[in-house]
């Protein structure tokens, strides 16, 4: 989504400059060269490394990681929210072609092609 947002903002003129263009193009290159993989058996393009599960109805936490907030919450609730949050996100399984990854990839590719970098 960041790559898509940068490319669209550049195209619409909301942002400008080489640093934004460089960041958008580096992100797009990473997406196309690392995450988009052609299947050897049928030559279909697949998007790898997408997390299938979201946190809206699960046990994920979105706590602010400042020492003061975490210390006071830990004192009150007895939990280390920073540690729980890191464990939650790093434990999520990765899937191929999940729509939460494919849709932003397609949006970014569309913006890239329209702008003709």
C-alpha positions, 0 to 999 in steps of 0.5 A: 500500500505504501508503494501504491500510495507513493506512486499515485501521489506522484502521478496526481502531483500531491508530492514531488521530488526525486526522493519520493520517486526513488522510494516508490521505484525501489519499493516497486522493484522489491515487489516485482523482483522479490515477492512476485514469482512466476510459477515454473509449471504454468508460468502464472504470476504469484505474489508470495509473502502475504499474511492471510490473517488480520487482527480485527477479530484476533488477539493482535495488539496495537499498543504504543511502544513508549516506555512510559505507556508500556510500563504503566499498562504493564503495572496495571494489567500485568502484561508486556504488550510490546512483546505480545505484539511482536510475537503476534505479528512474527508468528502469522503464517505467510500465504501465496496470492492472498487478496490483502497483498494482491490488490495493493500489488495490482494498484501499484502496478497500475500506477506504475504503468500509467506514470510510465517511469 
